[in-house]
Amino acid sequence: MGKGCLSVKSLSKDYGQKKALAGVSLEVKEGEIMGLVGPNGAGKTTLIKLVMGLIKPSSGLVSVFGRDEKELGAEDRRRIGYIADEPFFYDFMTVQQTIEFNQGFYPDWDHEKCAGLMQRFHLPPDEPVKNLSRGMKAQLALILVLAQKPDLLLLDEPLEGLDPMRRLEFLNLVLEDFMEREGRGVLISSHYLEELERLADRVAFLHEGRLLRVAEMEQLKVEEKTIRVVFQKEPPEALLNMPGIKAVQKEGKTGYLLTIEDNFNAIYEACCNYPHFILEIYHRSLEDMFMDYSGRDQ
Amino acid sequence: MKIFVDTHSGVPIYKQIVRQIEKGIMAGLLKPGDQLPTVREVALELTINPNTVARAYRELEHAGLIESIQGRGSFIAADLPRPSGGDKEMIIIEKIEELLREARQLNISPDKLEKMFKKALENEQS
């Protein structure tokens, strides 16, 4: 993976007293898929809109393809593909008209891909957009953005309204496009955490406008665990204070639930070596981590 | 050989792929010279990040189990590394340690364990 596709530094957006985004710094490298996770109102949409230049930051910097977002020319802007959380269409236009309207903005429009996807999704070309289901609108939005051949793809909750099979199909098309050329980047926010677990290289957790954590997906899988251990006798305090233990909950007289976020192997070994009745490992999914981070009071 | 991944597993996806291919080789499902699907094909088949697949293939290559030929693809290595004497012992030692841990957790005494093990060995030999 190379340099930055996207870089935001200390990015903040205030609406009066409310901090929609507070000092967020994040990077999406070339050849990387970055997942954005957080409860409603965490600032995911605000962040993406700031990157797109649809709203202006209160402070901080957005760089796309190594250049300040404010100074991007039309050609560079065309390299950014965006699907909003509620994709906007002119309802009175038909599907075909919408495509023709969009393709006018992109000299490099991929007509073949567009036609192929239209066929694949069975979208009725002469149907007014206002008659399309939510899922079909999502498919249309995808066609428009992929035919554009973007180098940076910004997807804000793109999977809403799609059934499980169509979600997988959507992601497959994003992957296919991602692999077509070296150096593409994707920033995708989604509540469908299982899908993110498949796709994302790294995940960023947002909560109340703040970036709580960024981690590699594979690392999260290895380190994020819960250990249930019932010791035979009270264990040394040093064990319960080992680095990487995020939370300790007592169970019964000598039992503990340890929430681990780092250093898992060493902690597990330590528990193994101390006499115990039971020692179990529970894997924490992205959903468990989401619950954990969303429940925090910051 | 079809590859399956479990996103709910605590095992990283790339590791699941590595282990499956290792087992496939051990079981003879994958033979020296067999061609593996491309990174792209696996990524699309499983709907997973291609970097994950690439990482799995790199690890397998590093272990000498597969060979990647520029422009042609990835193949099961012609001469597979045979587990050395030391390696074989390591595998068994790990299994023994796992067994000891389980017995301890289930409160089975070392004496009882030894008796059980001897009985199992006898059954195996007859």
Interface residues (C-beta under 8 A of the other chain):
Chain A: M1 G31 E32 I33 L168 L171 N172 L175 E176 F178 M179 E194 E197 R198 L199 A200 D201 M217 E218 K221 V222 K225 C272 P275 H276 F277 I278 L279 I281 H283 R284 S285
Chain B: T7 H8 S9 G10 V11 P12 I13 Y14 R40 A43 L44 L46 T47 I48 N49 P50 N51 T52 R55 R101 R104 Q105 N107
